[in-house]
Every structure is written in structure tokens, then in C-alpha cells.
């Protein structure tokens, strides 16, 4: 077992090579790390909803909104709460796709919308704890299909 903390102080991609000698046999493992800047906290545009939101005035722009909840309430058919569950908070979310070569680049890091949640109270009283993530993509070809995924805490 081997353990080593590596401090990353840059958003530049850093490549590492681990070498271990096992009595005459040497094994290698390579890996890459990239740091990221702090996440921007900003409310998403009011006209958006979770999913893909096409801009009505510009077909080359979309706003992606992801709801990645850390708190869930279970309701019976009557609307009464029957239980709750919490998950680990998300720290950073990137959009990876064929439009950015599937790379977690700083320019494709999503902004976080706390949606009324200040860490203790739900000021907009909508029953969730925020955790919406969003990004506006521009320069897309109208009508072209794009493939993408969300990369959470990678």
C-alpha cells in the first residue's frame, strides 16, 4: 500500500508517472491531475428549468441546468412525508461532450445555484436544498445533435 498527497495549485493538466520495483520487475502507472478554480455561485436565468433550455432569440445558444440534490424527501400518495435521505454534497460539475473533446475544462465548469438554500434554511420554501448547476453554451450549430454528460466531482 502506498499513499501520497499531491497538492495541485494550477488548472493546468499535470502528468505523473509512478514507478515501483518488485525485486527486478519494474511496474509503471501513469495518471493526470488538473486543479480547478472555485465554483461560481450564481442564480440561473429565471426562464430556465432542469434539462436543455434553448434560447428563443439565438438558436446557437443553450443553457443546461442539472439538479443534483443532496436532500430527498419521500412522500406517500397523500403528500405526507414518509422519510428523508441525504447524500454527499457535490463540489464541482463539468459538462463533457463532443463539443469540447470530452475534457473537464475550466470554461465548461458549471455555475452553482443554491436556489434559496443558505446551508441551514430554505428561504424560498420550495422543499429542496438547492444544488442546481448550470452553464450557457454558445457557438453551437442549430439543429445539430450533440452528445454530452455531466462529470461530477471527478
CORPE-V88119 format. One line per field, one symbol per residue. ss: DSSP state (@ for helix, = for strand, . for the rest). psi: psi as a letter, one per 40 degrees, with the letter a starting at -180 (. if undefined). burial: + if it has 16 or more other ideal C-beta (glycine too) atoms within 10 Angstrom, else -. A space follows every 50 residues. Layout:
ss: ???
psi: ???
burial: ???
This chain:
ss: .............=========..=========.......=......... ====.......======...=====.....======......=====... .....@@@=.===...=....=.........======..........=== ==..
psi: hhhhhhhheieihhiihhhhhgfehhiihiiiihiiiihhhhiihdeiih ahhhhdeheeiihhhhhgiehhhhiideeiheiiiiihiidihihhieef ffhgideehiihhefeheedigdefeeifbfiiiihhieihhehhihiih hhf.
burial: -----------------------------------+-------+---+-- --+-+-----++++++-++-+------------------+-++++++-+- ---++--++++++++-+----------++++++++-+----------+-+ +---
